[in-house]
Amino acid sequence: MFDPPGPRGRRRSRIASAVAVVVVLALVLVAVRRFDAAGQLEVAKWRPFLTWPVWRYLLTGLWATVLAAAMIFLLAAVAGLALAFGRMSSFPWPFKAYIEVVRTIPVLLLIYVVLFVLPAYGLDLPLFWKLVLPLAVSHAAQFAEVFRAGVLAVDRGQGEAGASLGLTHAQNMRLVVLPQAVRHVLPSLVSQTVGLLKDTALGYVVSYLELLQSGRVLANFNHLLIQTFLVVGLVYLVVNASLSKLARHLEARGARSAR
């Protein structure tokens, strides 16, 4: 979508990157000095995070987060695939309407619907599903667009070759087009998982004890607010950075396979 930068553009980019790094390091240094002046870096305030009971509690919250994220991913992927094929069918408008409408609705509003509206009609879900269901509904619309882009990216000749072999449209999509589309969109799906995992932090709304909610409870117990949330943020950073690295690895491997 744009021309590669020339020597002057690359030089400006390097200078801007160096300035940004210096600014970030300066801000970190200021923050560390402020924390030190306020006594937040004292060893006694960090010692509890070297004990197994604290980490066991946080890892239990992390497991609850991973479990919810995995279920959301599974439901959203299945529903998104169905929505993608529905949008590409001869009767696409209901599926297109669902995708466009749901993508504009805040996830928190969907959670409030499950939390307050459904119980008024006699449907009171367990805490786990009060978090999983609205997030799956929201991410299904996003996954649908990812899958649709993957299917459209498959060369039309692949489908024509399958049809020439006598495959039906359904067999052609299942055996020829869909496997290639999934390989195309796999890095994007992993990247979507990063945002999905962060969205599970909304579990505090329904009192689901995921990682962030576990951090809140722990901070109220040990009265170490800054230390607790820094540790929780570090855990999120490690998990999401690992997923991002996996997405880049899959994307690079796909590029090598294409070449």
C-alpha positions as CSV (number, residue, x, y, z in Angstrom):
1,M,0.0,0.0,0.0
2,F,3.0,2.3,0.2
3,D,6.5,2.6,-1.4
4,P,9.4,1.2,0.6
5,P,11.3,4.0,2.3
6,G,14.5,5.2,0.8
7,P,17.8,6.0,2.6
8,R,16.5,9.3,4.0
9,G,13.3,7.6,5.2
10,R,15.2,4.7,6.8
11,R,17.5,7.2,8.5
12,R,14.5,9.2,9.9
13,S,12.9,5.9,11.0
14,R,16.0,4.9,12.9
15,I,16.3,8.4,14.5
16,A,12.6,8.3,15.6
17,S,13.0,4.8,17.0
18,A,16.1,5.8,19.0
19,V,14.3,8.9,20.4
20,A,11.3,6.7,21.3
21,V,13.5,4.2,23.1
22,V,15.2,7.0,25.0
23,V,11.9,8.6,26.0
24,V,10.5,5.2,27.2
25,L,13.7,4.5,29.2
26,A,13.5,7.9,30.8
27,L,9.9,7.4,31.8
28,V,10.7,4.0,33.3
29,L,13.6,5.5,35.2
30,V,11.3,8.2,36.6
31,A,8.7,5.7,37.6
32,V,11.3,3.5,39.3
33,R,12.7,6.5,41.3
34,R,9.2,7.5,42.3
35,F,8.5,3.9,43.5
36,D,11.7,3.9,45.4
37,A,11.0,7.2,47.0
38,A,7.6,6.0,48.1
39,G,9.1,2.8,49.6
40,Q,7.4,0.5,47.1
41,L,10.7,-1.2,46.2
42,E,11.5,-2.5,49.7
43,V,12.4,-6.1,49.8
44,A,9.8,-6.9,52.4
45,K,7.0,-5.8,50.0
46,W,8.2,-8.2,47.3
47,R,9.0,-11.1,49.5
48,P,5.5,-12.6,49.5
49,F,5.8,-13.1,45.7
50,L,8.7,-15.5,46.4
51,T,6.4,-18.0,48.2
52,W,4.5,-20.9,46.6
53,P,1.0,-20.2,48.1
54,V,0.9,-16.8,46.4
55,W,1.9,-18.2,43.1
56,R,-0.4,-21.2,43.5
57,Y,-3.3,-18.7,43.9
58,L,-2.2,-16.7,40.9
59,L,-1.7,-19.7,38.7
60,T,-5.1,-21.0,39.7
61,G,-6.5,-17.7,38.4
62,L,-4.3,-18.0,35.2
63,W,-5.7,-21.5,34.7
64,A,-9.3,-20.1,35.0
65,T,-8.3,-17.5,32.4
66,V,-6.8,-20.0,30.0
67,L,-9.8,-22.3,30.4
68,A,-12.3,-19.6,29.6
69,A,-10.2,-18.3,26.7
70,A,-10.0,-21.8,25.2
71,M,-13.8,-22.3,25.4
72,I,-14.4,-18.9,23.9
73,F,-12.0,-19.7,21.1
74,L,-13.6,-23.0,20.4
75,L,-17.2,-21.6,20.3
76,A,-16.2,-18.5,18.4
77,A,-14.2,-20.5,15.8
78,V,-17.1,-22.9,15.1
79,A,-19.7,-20.1,15.0
80,G,-17.4,-17.8,13.0
81,L,-16.8,-20.6,10.4
82,A,-20.5,-21.1,10.0
83,L,-21.1,-17.3,9.7
84,A,-18.3,-17.0,7.1
85,F,-19.8,-19.7,4.9
86,G,-23.3,-18.2,5.5
87,R,-22.1,-14.8,4.4
88,M,-20.7,-16.3,1.2
89,S,-23.8,-18.3,0.5
90,S,-26.7,-17.3,-1.9
91,F,-28.6,-15.9,1.1
92,P,-26.0,-13.8,2.9
93,W,-27.9,-10.9,4.4
94,P,-28.8,-12.4,7.9
95,F,-25.2,-13.5,8.4
96,K,-23.9,-10.2,7.2
97,A,-26.3,-8.3,9.5
98,Y,-25.2,-10.4,12.5
99,I,-21.5,-9.7,11.8
100,E,-21.9,-6.0,11.3
101,V,-24.2,-5.4,14.3
102,V,-22.3,-7.5,16.8
103,R,-19.0,-6.0,15.8
104,T,-20.3,-2.6,16.8
105,I,-21.7,-3.6,20.2
106,P,-19.3,-3.3,23.2
107,V,-18.5,-6.7,24.8
108,L,-19.4,-5.3,28.2
109,L,-22.9,-4.6,27.0
110,L,-23.3,-8.2,25.9
111,I,-22.1,-9.3,29.3
112,Y,-24.7,-7.1,30.9
113,V,-27.4,-8.7,28.7
114,V,-26.4,-12.2,30.0
115,L,-26.0,-11.0,33.5
116,F,-29.2,-9.0,33.9
117,V,-31.6,-9.6,31.0
118,L,-31.5,-13.4,30.6
119,P,-32.1,-14.1,34.4
120,A,-35.3,-11.9,34.1
121,Y,-36.6,-14.4,31.6
122,G,-35.6,-17.4,33.8
123,L,-32.2,-18.2,32.2
124,D,-29.5,-17.8,34.9
125,L,-26.3,-19.2,33.6
126,P,-23.3,-20.3,35.8
127,L,-20.5,-17.8,36.3
128,F,-18.3,-19.5,33.7
129,W,-20.9,-19.2,31.0
130,K,-21.8,-15.7,31.9
131,L,-18.3,-14.7,30.8
132,V,-17.8,-17.2,28.0
133,L,-21.1,-16.8,26.1
134,P,-21.0,-13.1,25.5
135,L,-17.3,-13.1,24.6
136,A,-17.9,-16.0,22.2
137,V,-20.8,-14.1,20.6
138,S,-18.6,-11.1,20.1
139,H,-15.5,-12.9,18.8
140,A,-17.5,-15.1,16.5
141,A,-18.2,-12.0,14.3
142,Q,-14.5,-11.2,14.2
143,F,-13.5,-14.8,13.4
144,A,-16.1,-14.9,10.7
145,E,-14.3,-12.1,8.8
146,V,-11.0,-13.8,9.3
147,F,-12.3,-17.1,7.9
148,R,-14.0,-15.3,5.0
149,A,-10.8,-13.6,4.1
150,G,-8.9,-16.9,4.2
151,V,-11.4,-18.6,1.9
152,L,-11.3,-15.7,-0.5
153,A,-7.5,-15.8,-0.5
154,V,-7.5,-19.4,-1.8
155,D,-6.9,-19.4,-5.6
156,R,-10.1,-20.1,-7.5
157,G,-8.2,-22.7,-9.5
158,Q,-8.1,-24.9,-6.5
159,G,-11.9,-25.0,-6.3
160,E,-12.2,-25.5,-10.1
161,A,-9.8,-28.4,-9.9
162,G,-11.8,-30.1,-7.2
163,A,-15.0,-29.6,-9.2
164,S,-13.3,-31.1,-12.2
165,L,-12.7,-34.2,-10.2
166,G,-16.4,-34.6,-9.5
167,L,-16.5,-33.2,-6.0
168,T,-19.7,-31.5,-4.8
169,H,-19.6,-28.0,-3.6
170,A,-19.7,-29.1,0.0
171,Q,-16.9,-31.7,-0.6
172,N,-14.9,-29.1,-2.4
173,M,-15.1,-26.6,0.4
174,R,-14.4,-29.3,3.1
175,L,-11.6,-31.1,1.4
176,V,-9.9,-28.6,-0.9
177,V,-10.7,-25.0,0.0
178,L,-11.1,-25.0,3.8
179,P,-7.8,-26.7,4.7
180,Q,-5.9,-24.2,2.7
181,A,-7.9,-21.3,4.1
182,V,-7.2,-22.4,7.7
183,R,-3.5,-22.5,7.0
184,H,-3.7,-19.0,5.6
185,V,-5.6,-17.6,8.6
186,L,-3.9,-19.5,11.4
187,P,-1.5,-16.7,12.3
188,S,-4.4,-14.3,12.4
189,L,-6.4,-16.7,14.6
190,V,-3.5,-16.9,17.1
191,S,-3.3,-13.1,17.1
192,Q,-7.0,-12.8,17.8
193,T,-6.4,-15.1,20.7
194,V,-4.3,-12.5,22.4
195,G,-7.1,-10.0,22.4
196,L,-9.5,-12.7,23.4
197,L,-7.4,-13.7,26.4
198,K,-7.2,-10.0,27.5
199,D,-11.0,-9.7,27.2
200,T,-11.4,-12.4,29.9
201,A,-10.3,-9.8,32.3
202,L,-13.9,-8.6,32.1
203,G,-14.7,-11.6,34.3
204,Y,-14.7,-9.3,37.3
205,V,-18.1,-8.1,36.1
206,V,-19.6,-11.5,36.7
207,S,-17.3,-12.3,39.7
208,Y,-15.5,-15.0,37.7
209,L,-12.2,-15.6,39.4
210,E,-9.8,-15.2,36.5
211,L,-6.2,-13.9,36.7
212,L,-7.0,-10.2,37.1
213,Q,-9.8,-10.8,39.6
214,S,-7.5,-13.1,41.5
215,G,-5.0,-10.2,41.6
216,R,-7.6,-7.9,43.0
217,V,-8.5,-10.4,45.7
218,L,-4.9,-10.9,46.6
219,A,-4.1,-7.2,46.7
220,N,-7.0,-6.7,49.1
221,F,-5.6,-9.5,51.3
222,N,-1.9,-8.5,51.4
223,H,-2.4,-4.7,51.0
224,L,0.3,-4.7,48.3
225,L,-1.6,-3.2,45.4
226,I,1.2,-2.0,43.2
227,Q,3.4,-5.1,43.7
228,T,0.5,-7.5,43.0
229,F,-0.7,-5.8,39.8
230,L,2.9,-5.5,38.5
231,V,3.3,-9.2,39.0
232,V,-0.1,-9.9,37.3
233,G,0.8,-7.6,34.5
234,L,4.1,-9.5,34.1
235,V,2.2,-12.8,33.8
236,Y,-0.1,-11.3,31.1
237,L,3.0,-10.0,29.3
238,V,4.7,-13.4,29.3
239,V,1.5,-15.2,28.1
240,N,0.5,-12.7,25.4
241,A,4.1,-12.2,24.2
242,S,4.4,-16.0,23.8
243,L,1.2,-16.1,21.7
244,S,2.4,-13.1,19.6
245,K,5.7,-14.9,19.0
246,L,3.8,-18.0,18.0
247,A,1.7,-16.0,15.5
248,R,4.8,-14.5,13.9
249,H,6.4,-17.9,13.7
250,L,3.4,-19.4,11.9
251,E,3.3,-16.4,9.6
252,A,6.9,-16.7,8.7
253,R,6.5,-20.5,8.2
254,G,3.6,-19.8,5.9
255,A,5.6,-17.3,3.9
256,R,8.4,-19.8,3.5
257,S,5.9,-22.5,2.4
258,A,4.4,-20.1,-0.1
259,R,7.8,-19.4,-1.6
